[in-house]
């Protein structure tokens, strides 16, 4: 894809602010407006489950960790992960690698 911004703009004009495309054999749903993104980010876990969406991460983090953990544990672990994955900290990690 030479121009991803043009592609997404065309998708929005053709299909509206929420559309699904197949990428590498998986469905990818795009929310291309502040309103559609707000609905996504404000949804509760019983409506949209992060754990369900991130099942592919279980082999990386392990069973019972982050997205494979119970909701309360997942929330605590995600908070810890976010602290170590800020742009500033990522820049610091590069020099140590």
ABEGO torsion letter per residue (X at the ends): XABAAAAAAAAAAAAEABBBBBBGGBBBBBBABAAAAAAAAABBAAABBAAAAAAAAAAAAEBGBEAABBAAAAAAAAAAAAAAABAAAAAAAAAAX
